[in-house]
Amino acid sequence: MSATPTSRELLAINGGTPVRKTLLPYGRQSVSEDDIQAVVQVLRSDWLTTGPKVGEFEEAFASSVGAKYAVSFSSGTAALHAAAFAAGLKPGDEAITSPMTFAATANCILYQGARPVFADVCRDTLNLDPEQALARVTAHTRAILPVDYSGHPADLDPILRLAEDRGLTVIEDASHALGAEYKERRVGSISHMTTFSFHPVKHLTTGEGGMVTTNPPELAETLRRFRNHGISSDARQRQSSGQWFYEMVLLGFNYRLTDIACALGISQLNQLDANVGRRRQIAAEYTAAFRTLPGVIVPSVREGVHPAWHLYAIRLDLARLTASRAEAFRALRAENIGVNVHYIPVHLHPYYRVNFDYKGGDFPVAEDAYEHLISLPLFHGMNDEDVTDVIHAVTRIVDHFAK
Ligand SMILES: Cc1ncc(COP(=O)(O)O)c(C=O)c1O
């Protein structure tokens, strides 16, 4: 397929031939033969869970992001919950976060009985605006949860300074940002705790899974206990020491990641640099193709930042188009381009409106961005033809709807 459409091609939505025969999803895992073999080996071993692969994955992950400790969890949501617990969040406390995220970031505050307080985002990156966050700090604030939206790290230095001044814990939700860098530091080594998700659309997958990285040993210990019912030792430690005695010292959960999943994680970690590199390459091709396309605003990248590109979210300049975002979205889907929208701002979900009195207009920058956003397919397994198809389809549609 050519990436340069002829003027006003007939769109698939109007009966034209779609750019692709089959749907290109917005995200997809890549699983290699080595990954499969790594999992099979564990299935043949003595330990399907709480075995040696867990520590091996955690050590390899910690070293890859430059943190002292990494503690694995059964999902990114469980990792967030554990971090909220380890930060000491409790009823009566408040924690500040971004509305431009998946609900799990704010939900983990609720799991601890604390109150989620949203603050608006920066117009360029759609990451938590440190000044807006500062304006929402009260005597009850205990934590702040910036989100590295789309894989572009949040403005961490001012957020960490604010946290230091007010004695807050920073839990960075880096579900999108494994492999990203902020001012020559790797994401995962900067905040008090950083959480990751290993859902299949992410840079590394374990099916479901998550991780918290941190430096203080006491936080790592609390996180380990929280994921294991609050018990002071795990089954393998007891087996190797020949003891039956254990104590439950806090109220935890079963949030353990299995050895099966950890073996997959170790094997996938070997591909991380290549995967992030491929995502960066695709993002650069999109930006080169769309930067001068009237009607499309490409994502911004701040100086000193190397995003990991979980998402490539364009914003439509609707003043220059005859279509709404919904029409452009439908037209792209008809071309078999699996576009998506990230995110409906969390405060607009009925649960948050009803229980916390949030309403439309509370966070104008996030809400305005939401009205214009479309996430294009981006995953490391995309081949060159996939990339060309996306560029062709976006160009075709924008050209068709140009004013
Ligand atoms: C920003 C963000 N936070 C948290 C999560 C939750 O991660 P998980 O699906 O692994 O529970 C996701 C998952 O998509 C996410 O994108």
Ligand as a Chemical Component Dictionary entry (heavy atoms), coordinates in Angstrom:
data_LIG
# 
_chem_comp.id                   LIG 
_chem_comp.type                 NON-POLYMER 
_chem_comp.pdbx_formal_charge   0 
_chem_comp.three_letter_code    LIG 
# 
loop_
_chem_comp_atom.comp_id 
_chem_comp_atom.atom_id 
_chem_comp_atom.alt_atom_id 
_chem_comp_atom.type_symbol 
_chem_comp_atom.charge 
_chem_comp_atom.model_Cartn_x 
_chem_comp_atom.model_Cartn_y 
_chem_comp_atom.model_Cartn_z 
_chem_comp_atom.pdbx_ordinal 
LIG C1 C1 C 0 -1.926 3.647  33.574 1  
LIG C2 C2 C 0 -2.328 2.275  34.026 2  
LIG N1 N1 N 0 -2.356 2.022  35.341 3  
LIG C3 C3 C 0 -2.709 0.802  35.804 4  
LIG C4 C4 C 0 -3.055 -0.220 34.955 5  
LIG C5 C5 C 0 -3.480 -1.530 35.516 6  
LIG O1 O1 O 0 -2.628 -2.568 35.148 7  
LIG P1 P1 P 0 -3.167 -4.084 35.065 8  
LIG O2 O2 O 0 -4.070 -4.180 33.894 9  
LIG O3 O3 O 0 -1.898 -4.875 34.885 10 
LIG O4 O4 O 0 -3.849 -4.389 36.346 11 
LIG C6 C6 C 0 -3.031 0.000  33.572 12 
LIG C7 C7 C 0 -3.394 -1.091 32.657 13 
LIG O5 O5 O 0 -3.676 -0.973 31.527 14 
LIG C8 C8 C 0 -2.667 1.282  33.094 15 
LIG O6 O6 O 0 -2.640 1.543  31.775 16 
# 
loop_
_chem_comp_bond.comp_id 
_chem_comp_bond.atom_id_1 
_chem_comp_bond.atom_id_2 
_chem_comp_bond.value_order 
_chem_comp_bond.pdbx_ordinal 
LIG C1 C2 SING 1  
LIG C2 N1 SING 2  
LIG C2 C8 DOUB 3  
LIG N1 C3 DOUB 4  
LIG C3 C4 SING 5  
LIG C4 C5 SING 6  
LIG C4 C6 DOUB 7  
LIG C5 O1 SING 8  
LIG O1 P1 SING 9  
LIG P1 O2 DOUB 10 
LIG P1 O3 SING 11 
LIG P1 O4 SING 12 
LIG C6 C7 SING 13 
LIG C6 C8 SING 14 
LIG C7 O5 DOUB 15 
LIG C8 O6 SING 16 
# 
